[in-house]
């Protein structure tokens, strides 16, 4: 599974990422839900 993920990222192919969780996943306590939550940081890193 990880080999396929790496292939898709390296070839700029479409990749769907899902996040499961509650308030922590949503970004509770982060200064910006879309930019500084762990979900936002992972999304930015994958972009």
PDB file of N, CA, C, O and CB in Angstrom:
ATOM      1  N   UNK A   1       0.820  -1.190   0.000  1.00  0.00           N
ATOM      2  CA  UNK A   1       0.000   0.000   0.000  1.00  0.00           C
ATOM      3  C   UNK A   1       0.863   1.252   0.000  1.00  0.00           C
ATOM      4  O   UNK A   1       0.559   2.198  -0.726  1.00  0.00           O
ATOM      5  CB  UNK A   1      -0.932  -0.001   1.196  1.00  0.00           C
ATOM      6  N   UNK A   2       1.919   1.286   0.785  1.00  0.00           N
ATOM      7  CA  UNK A   2       2.753   2.482   0.813  1.00  0.00           C
ATOM      8  C   UNK A   2       3.498   2.695  -0.496  1.00  0.00           C
ATOM      9  O   UNK A   2       3.765   3.836  -0.875  1.00  0.00           O
ATOM     10  CB  UNK A   2       3.740   2.397   1.952  1.00  0.00           C
ATOM     11  N   UNK A   3       3.839   1.616  -1.192  1.00  0.00           N
ATOM     12  CA  UNK A   3       4.505   1.761  -2.486  1.00  0.00           C
ATOM     13  C   UNK A   3       3.579   2.462  -3.475  1.00  0.00           C
ATOM     14  O   UNK A   3       4.026   3.312  -4.244  1.00  0.00           O
ATOM     15  CB  UNK A   3       4.941   0.382  -3.037  1.00  0.00           C
ATOM     16  N   UNK A   4       2.310   2.119  -3.462  1.00  0.00           N
ATOM     17  CA  UNK A   4       1.336   2.761  -4.340  1.00  0.00           C
ATOM     18  C   UNK A   4       1.163   4.230  -3.982  1.00  0.00           C
ATOM     19  O   UNK A   4       1.045   5.078  -4.867  1.00  0.00           O
ATOM     20  CB  UNK A   4      -0.011   2.040  -4.264  1.00  0.00           C
ATOM     21  N   UNK A   5       1.149   4.532  -2.695  1.00  0.00           N
ATOM     22  CA  UNK A   5       1.031   5.922  -2.245  1.00  0.00           C
ATOM     23  C   UNK A   5       2.236   6.728  -2.711  1.00  0.00           C
ATOM     24  O   UNK A   5       2.076   7.829  -3.238  1.00  0.00           O
ATOM     25  CB  UNK A   5       0.900   5.992  -0.706  1.00  0.00           C
ATOM     26  N   UNK A   6       3.432   6.199  -2.523  1.00  0.00           N
ATOM     27  CA  UNK A   6       4.655   6.883  -2.961  1.00  0.00           C
ATOM     28  C   UNK A   6       4.643   7.085  -4.467  1.00  0.00           C
ATOM     29  O   UNK A   6       5.025   8.153  -4.947  1.00  0.00           O
ATOM     30  CB  UNK A   6       5.904   6.085  -2.544  1.00  0.00           C
ATOM     31  N   UNK A   7       4.214   6.082  -5.218  1.00  0.00           N
ATOM     32  CA  UNK A   7       4.133   6.198  -6.670  1.00  0.00           C
ATOM     33  C   UNK A   7       3.200   7.334  -7.068  1.00  0.00           C
ATOM     34  O   UNK A   7       3.551   8.158  -7.913  1.00  0.00           O
ATOM     35  CB  UNK A   7       3.657   4.880  -7.288  1.00  0.00           C
ATOM     36  N   UNK A   8       2.019   7.383  -6.468  1.00  0.00           N
ATOM     37  CA  UNK A   8       1.040   8.417  -6.804  1.00  0.00           C
ATOM     38  C   UNK A   8       1.576   9.809  -6.472  1.00  0.00           C
ATOM     39  O   UNK A   8       1.396  10.746  -7.249  1.00  0.00           O
ATOM     40  CB  UNK A   8      -0.280   8.167  -6.058  1.00  0.00           C
ATOM     41  N   UNK A   9       2.231   9.946  -5.325  1.00  0.00           N
ATOM     42  CA  UNK A   9       2.777  11.254  -4.950  1.00  0.00           C
ATOM     43  C   UNK A   9       3.898  11.677  -5.894  1.00  0.00           C
ATOM     44  O   UNK A   9       3.968  12.841  -6.289  1.00  0.00           O
ATOM     45  CB  UNK A   9       3.293  11.223  -3.508  1.00  0.00           C
ATOM     46  N   UNK A  10       4.769  10.748  -6.256  1.00  0.00           N
ATOM     47  CA  UNK A  10       5.893  11.064  -7.140  1.00  0.00           C
ATOM     48  C   UNK A  10       5.469  11.365  -8.566  1.00  0.00           C
ATOM     49  O   UNK A  10       6.129  12.139  -9.259  1.00  0.00           O
ATOM     50  CB  UNK A  10       6.869   9.929  -7.146  1.00  0.00           C
ATOM     51  N   UNK A  11       4.387  10.768  -9.006  1.00  0.00           N
ATOM     52  CA  UNK A  11       3.903  10.957 -10.379  1.00  0.00           C
ATOM     53  C   UNK A  11       2.804  12.010 -10.470  1.00  0.00           C
ATOM     54  O   UNK A  11       2.191  12.179 -11.524  1.00  0.00           O
ATOM     55  CB  UNK A  11       3.389   9.641 -10.933  1.00  0.00           C
ATOM     56  N   UNK A  12       2.551  12.726  -9.361  1.00  0.00           N
ATOM     57  CA  UNK A  12       1.520  13.772  -9.309  1.00  0.00           C
ATOM     58  C   UNK A  12       0.141  13.225  -9.688  1.00  0.00           C
ATOM     59  O   UNK A  12      -0.658  13.921 -10.314  1.00  0.00           O
ATOM     60  CB  UNK A  12       1.894  14.931 -10.244  1.00  0.00           C
ATOM     61  N   UNK A  13      -0.125  11.997  -9.311  1.00  0.00           N
ATOM     62  CA  UNK A  13      -1.430  11.385  -9.556  1.00  0.00           C
ATOM     63  C   UNK A  13      -2.379  11.727  -8.415  1.00  0.00           C
ATOM     64  O   UNK A  13      -1.947  12.124  -7.333  1.00  0.00           O
ATOM     65  CB  UNK A  13      -1.301   9.848  -9.714  1.00  0.00           C
ATOM     66  N   UNK A  14      -3.662  11.571  -8.667  1.00  0.00           N
ATOM     67  CA  UNK A  14      -4.671  11.866  -7.658  1.00  0.00           C
ATOM     68  C   UNK A  14      -4.539  10.895  -6.481  1.00  0.00           C
ATOM     69  O   UNK A  14      -4.370   9.690  -6.666  1.00  0.00           O
ATOM     70  CB  UNK A  14      -6.088  11.788  -8.270  1.00  0.00           C
ATOM     71  N   UNK A  15      -4.619  11.445  -5.279  1.00  0.00           N
ATOM     72  CA  UNK A  15      -4.530  10.649  -4.061  1.00  0.00           C
ATOM     73  C   UNK A  15      -5.574  11.174  -3.087  1.00  0.00           C
ATOM     74  O   UNK A  15      -5.660  12.378  -2.845  1.00  0.00           O
ATOM     75  CB  UNK A  15      -3.091  10.704  -3.438  1.00  0.00           C
ATOM     76  N   UNK A  16      -6.356  10.275  -2.538  1.00  0.00           N
ATOM     77  CA  UNK A  16      -7.365  10.665  -1.563  1.00  0.00           C
ATOM     78  C   UNK A  16      -6.863  10.317  -0.171  1.00  0.00           C
ATOM     79  O   UNK A  16      -6.456   9.186   0.093  1.00  0.00           O
ATOM     80  CB  UNK A  16      -8.723   9.972  -1.852  1.00  0.00           C
ATOM     81  N   UNK A  17      -6.898  11.304   0.715  1.00  0.00           N
ATOM     82  CA  UNK A  17      -6.464  11.114   2.099  1.00  0.00           C
ATOM     83  C   UNK A  17      -7.650  11.419   3.004  1.00  0.00           C
ATOM     84  O   UNK A  17      -8.305  12.450   2.849  1.00  0.00           O
ATOM     85  CB  UNK A  17      -5.231  12.027   2.450  1.00  0.00           C
ATOM     86  N   UNK A  18      -7.922  10.540   3.932  1.00  0.00           N
ATOM     87  CA  UNK A  18      -9.013  10.745   4.878  1.00  0.00           C
ATOM     88  C   UNK A  18      -8.467  10.888   6.287  1.00  0.00           C
ATOM     89  O   UNK A  18      -7.496  10.225   6.652  1.00  0.00           O
ATOM     90  CB  UNK A  18     -10.017   9.587   4.809  1.00  0.00           C
ATOM     91  N   UNK A  19      -9.079  11.738   7.068  1.00  0.00           N
ATOM     92  CA  UNK A  19      -8.687  11.942   8.458  1.00  0.00           C
ATOM     93  C   UNK A  19      -9.846  11.540   9.348  1.00  0.00           C
ATOM     94  O   UNK A  19     -10.975  11.980   9.134  1.00  0.00           O
ATOM     95  CB  UNK A  19      -8.268  13.416   8.721  1.00  0.00           C
ATOM     96  N   UNK A  20      -9.580  10.716  10.337  1.00  0.00           N
ATOM     97  CA  UNK A  20     -10.594  10.293  11.298  1.00  0.00           C
ATOM     98  C   UNK A  20     -10.251  10.878  12.658  1.00  0.00           C
ATOM     99  O   UNK A  20      -9.080  10.946  13.034  1.00  0.00           O
ATOM    100  CB  UNK A  20     -10.692   8.740  11.369  1.00  0.00           C
ATOM    101  N   UNK A  21     -11.240  11.287  13.373  1.00  0.00           N
ATOM    102  CA  UNK A  21     -10.992  11.793  14.708  1.00  0.00           C
ATOM    103  C   UNK A  21     -12.077  12.745  15.152  1.00  0.00           C
ATOM    104  O   UNK A  21     -13.160  12.809  14.569  1.00  0.00           O
ATOM    105  CB  UNK A  21      -9.655  12.473  14.770  1.00  0.00           C
ATOM    106  N   UNK A  22     -11.761  13.477  16.191  1.00  0.00           N
ATOM    107  CA  UNK A  22     -12.723  14.412  16.766  1.00  0.00           C
ATOM    108  C   UNK A  22     -12.203  15.831  16.717  1.00  0.00           C
ATOM    109  O   UNK A  22     -11.723  16.301  15.686  1.00  0.00           O
ATOM    110  CB  UNK A  22     -13.049  14.029  18.198  1.00  0.00           C
ATOM    111  N   UNK A  23     -12.306  16.513  17.859  1.00  0.00           N
ATOM    112  CA  UNK A  23     -11.923  17.926  17.913  1.00  0.00           C
ATOM    113  C   UNK A  23     -10.443  18.132  17.602  1.00  0.00           C
ATOM    114  O   UNK A  23     -10.066  19.149  17.019  1.00  0.00           O
ATOM    115  CB  UNK A  23     -12.244  18.502  19.286  1.00  0.00           C
ATOM    116  N   UNK A  24      -9.605  17.175  17.987  1.00  0.00           N
ATOM    117  CA  UNK A  24      -8.182  17.285  17.696  1.00  0.00           C
ATOM    118  C   UNK A  24      -7.924  17.269  16.189  1.00  0.00           C
ATOM    119  O   UNK A  24      -7.094  18.029  15.689  1.00  0.00           O
ATOM    120  CB  UNK A  24      -7.413  16.149  18.375  1.00  0.00           C
ATOM    121  N   UNK A  25      -8.626  16.417  15.480  1.00  0.00           N
ATOM    122  CA  UNK A  25      -8.493  16.339  14.031  1.00  0.00           C
ATOM    123  C   UNK A  25      -9.044  17.594  13.370  1.00  0.00           C
ATOM    124  O   UNK A  25      -8.511  18.067  12.367  1.00  0.00           O
ATOM    125  CB  UNK A  25      -9.210  15.099  13.495  1.00  0.00           C
ATOM    126  N   UNK A  26     -10.104  18.122  13.936  1.00  0.00           N
ATOM    127  CA  UNK A  26     -10.708  19.330  13.387  1.00  0.00           C
ATOM    128  C   UNK A  26      -9.775  20.529  13.531  1.00  0.00           C
ATOM    129  O   UNK A  26      -9.800  21.438  12.701  1.00  0.00           O
ATOM    130  CB  UNK A  26     -12.042  19.617  14.076  1.00  0.00           C
ATOM    131  N   UNK A  27      -8.960  20.537  14.569  1.00  0.00           N
ATOM    132  CA  UNK A  27      -8.024  21.637  14.767  1.00  0.00           C
ATOM    133  C   UNK A  27      -8.247  22.411  16.044  1.00  0.00           C
ATOM    134  O   UNK A  27      -7.790  23.548  16.159  1.00  0.00           O
ATOM    135  CB  UNK A  27      -8.101  22.566  13.623  1.00  0.00           C
ATOM    136  N   UNK A  28      -8.943  21.822  17.014  1.00  0.00           N
ATOM    137  CA  UNK A  28      -9.192  22.514  18.284  1.00  0.00           C
ATOM    138  C   UNK A  28      -7.867  22.921  18.921  1.00  0.00           C
ATOM    139  O   UNK A  28      -6.965  22.098  19.074  1.00  0.00           O
ATOM    140  CB  UNK A  28     -10.006  21.614  19.254  1.00  0.00           C
ATOM    141  N   UNK A  29      -7.759  24.184  19.287  1.00  0.00           N
ATOM    142  CA  UNK A  29      -6.551  24.698  19.920  1.00  0.00           C
ATOM    143  C   UNK A  29      -5.522  25.232  18.942  1.00  0.00           C
ATOM    144  O   UNK A  29      -4.556  25.875  19.352  1.00  0.00           O
ATOM    145  CB  UNK A  29      -5.931  23.633  20.740  1.00  0.00           C
ATOM    146  N   UNK A  30      -5.709  24.980  17.675  1.00  0.00           N
ATOM    147  CA  UNK A  30      -4.770  25.488  16.669  1.00  0.00           C
ATOM    148  C   UNK A  30      -5.101  26.950  16.370  1.00  0.00           C
ATOM    149  O   UNK A  30      -6.257  27.364  16.459  1.00  0.00           O
ATOM    150  CB  UNK A  30      -4.826  24.629  15.361  1.00  0.00           C
ATOM    151  N   UNK A  31      -4.081  27.722  16.018  1.00  0.00           N
ATOM    152  CA  UNK A  31      -4.333  29.124  15.696  1.00  0.00           C
ATOM    153  C   UNK A  31      -5.119  29.264  14.406  1.00  0.00           C
ATOM    154  O   UNK A  31      -5.852  30.237  14.229  1.00  0.00           O
ATOM    155  CB  UNK A  31      -3.023  29.886  15.589  1.00  0.00           C
ATOM    156  N   UNK A  32      -4.974  28.302  13.502  1.00  0.00           N
ATOM    157  CA  UNK A  32      -5.729  28.287  12.252  1.00  0.00           C
ATOM    158  C   UNK A  32      -6.065  26.841  11.921  1.00  0.00           C
ATOM    159  O   UNK A  32      -5.164  26.033  11.696  1.00  0.00           O
ATOM    160  CB  UNK A  32      -4.925  28.961  11.088  1.00  0.00           C
ATOM    161  N   UNK A  33      -7.343  26.508  11.891  1.00  0.00           N
ATOM    162  CA  UNK A  33      -7.741  25.131  11.642  1.00  0.00           C
ATOM    163  C   UNK A  33      -7.186  24.598  10.330  1.00  0.00           C
ATOM    164  O   UNK A  33      -6.780  23.438  10.254  1.00  0.00           O
ATOM    165  CB  UNK A  33      -9.242  25.022  11.641  1.00  0.00           C
ATOM    166  N   UNK A  34      -7.165  25.427   9.306  1.00  0.00           N
ATOM    167  CA  UNK A  34      -6.727  24.961   7.988  1.00  0.00           C
ATOM    168  C   UNK A  34      -5.221  25.037   7.785  1.00  0.00           C
ATOM    169  O   UNK A  34      -4.703  24.412   6.860  1.00  0.00           O
ATOM    170  CB  UNK A  34      -7.405  25.759   6.921  1.00  0.00           C
ATOM    171  N   UNK A  35      -4.505  25.779   8.617  1.00  0.00           N
ATOM    172  CA  UNK A  35      -3.077  25.960   8.380  1.00  0.00           C
ATOM    173  C   UNK A  35      -2.168  25.384   9.456  1.00  0.00           C
ATOM    174  O   UNK A  35      -1.098  24.868   9.133  1.00  0.00           O
ATOM    175  CB  UNK A  35      -2.791  27.395   8.238  1.00  0.00           C
ATOM    176  N   UNK A  36      -2.555  25.455  10.715  1.00  0.00           N
ATOM    177  CA  UNK A  36      -1.645  25.024  11.773  1.00  0.00           C
ATOM    178  C   UNK A  36      -2.120  23.811  12.564  1.00  0.00           C
ATOM    179  O   UNK A  36      -1.426  23.373  13.481  1.00  0.00           O
ATOM    180  CB  UNK A  36      -1.422  26.147  12.710  1.00  0.00           C
ATOM    181  N   UNK A  37      -3.279  23.260  12.234  1.00  0.00           N
ATOM    182  CA  UNK A  37      -3.685  21.997  12.867  1.00  0.00           C
ATOM    183  C   UNK A  37      -2.851  20.882  12.243  1.00  0.00           C
ATOM    184  O   UNK A  37      -2.280  21.068  11.169  1.00  0.00           O
ATOM    185  CB  UNK A  37      -5.237  21.722  12.686  1.00  0.00           C
ATOM    186  N   UNK A  38      -2.775  19.744  12.894  1.00  0.00           N
ATOM    187  CA  UNK A  38      -1.968  18.662  12.319  1.00  0.00           C
ATOM    188  C   UNK A  38      -2.551  18.216  10.988  1.00  0.00           C
ATOM    189  O   UNK A  38      -1.812  17.813  10.089  1.00  0.00           O
ATOM    190  CB  UNK A  38      -1.883  17.469  13.290  1.00  0.00           C
ATOM    191  N   UNK A  39      -3.883  18.284  10.855  1.00  0.00           N
ATOM    192  CA  UNK A  39      -4.535  17.936   9.583  1.00  0.00           C
ATOM    193  C   UNK A  39      -4.112  18.912   8.490  1.00  0.00           C
ATOM    194  O   UNK A  39      -3.811  18.503   7.368  1.00  0.00           O
ATOM    195  CB  UNK A  39      -6.080  17.939   9.736  1.00  0.00           C
ATOM    196  N   UNK A  40      -4.090  20.194   8.816  1.00  0.00           N
ATOM    197  CA  UNK A  40      -3.672  21.202   7.846  1.00  0.00           C
ATOM    198  C   UNK A  40      -2.204  21.077   7.455  1.00  0.00           C
ATOM    199  O   UNK A  40      -1.846  21.271   6.293  1.00  0.00           O
ATOM    200  CB  UNK A  40      -3.926  22.576   8.400  1.00  0.00           C
ATOM    201  N   UNK A  41      -1.364  20.755   8.422  1.00  0.00           N
ATOM    202  CA  UNK A  41       0.071  20.604   8.148  1.00  0.00           C
ATOM    203  C   UNK A  41       0.340  19.381   7.261  1.00  0.00           C
ATOM    204  O   UNK A  41       1.158  19.443   6.343  1.00  0.00           O
ATOM    205  CB  UNK A  41       0.858  20.482   9.471  1.00  0.00           C
ATOM    206  N   UNK A  42      -0.351  18.273   7.539  1.00  0.00           N
ATOM    207  CA  UNK A  42      -0.193  17.084   6.697  1.00  0.00           C
ATOM    208  C   UNK A  42      -0.689  17.355   5.283  1.00  0.00           C
ATOM    209  O   UNK A  42      -0.042  16.962   4.312  1.00  0.00           O
ATOM    210  CB  UNK A  42      -0.948  15.889   7.303  1.00  0.00           C
ATOM    211  N   UNK A  43      -1.825  18.019   5.161  1.00  0.00           N
ATOM    212  CA  UNK A  43      -2.377  18.354   3.850  1.00  0.00           C
ATOM    213  C   UNK A  43      -1.407  19.235   3.072  1.00  0.00           C
ATOM    214  O   UNK A  43      -1.184  19.016   1.881  1.00  0.00           O
ATOM    215  CB  UNK A  43      -3.736  19.061   3.998  1.00  0.00           C
ATOM    216  N   UNK A  44      -0.833  20.228   3.741  1.00  0.00           N
ATOM    217  CA  UNK A  44       0.125  21.126   3.067  1.00  0.00           C
ATOM    218  C   UNK A  44       1.362  20.358   2.622  1.00  0.00           C
ATOM    219  O   UNK A  44       1.892  20.610   1.540  1.00  0.00           O
ATOM    220  CB  UNK A  44       0.534  22.288   4.001  1.00  0.00           C
ATOM    221  N   UNK A  45       1.820  19.433   3.441  1.00  0.00           N
ATOM    222  CA  UNK A  45       3.015  18.660   3.099  1.00  0.00           C
ATOM    223  C   UNK A  45       2.771  17.756   1.896  1.00  0.00           C
ATOM    224  O   UNK A  45       3.683  17.518   1.103  1.00  0.00           O
ATOM    225  CB  UNK A  45       3.462  17.824   4.295  1.00  0.00           C
ATOM    226  N   UNK A  46       1.550  17.253   1.757  1.00  0.00           N
ATOM    227  CA  UNK A  46       1.227  16.371   0.638  1.00  0.00           C
ATOM    228  C   UNK A  46       0.915  17.131  -0.647  1.00  0.00           C
ATOM    229  O   UNK A  46       0.874  16.535  -1.723  1.00  0.00           O
ATOM    230  CB  UNK A  46       0.057  15.497   1.002  1.00  0.00           C
ATOM    231  N   UNK A  47       0.696  18.423  -0.547  1.00  0.00           N
ATOM    232  CA  UNK A  47       0.343  19.222  -1.733  1.00  0.00           C
ATOM    233  C   UNK A  47       1.541  19.518  -2.581  1.00  0.00           C
ATOM    234  O   UNK A  47       1.418  20.178  -3.613  1.00  0.00           O
ATOM    235  CB  UNK A  47      -0.314  20.516  -1.330  1.00  0.00           C
TER     236      UNK A  47
END
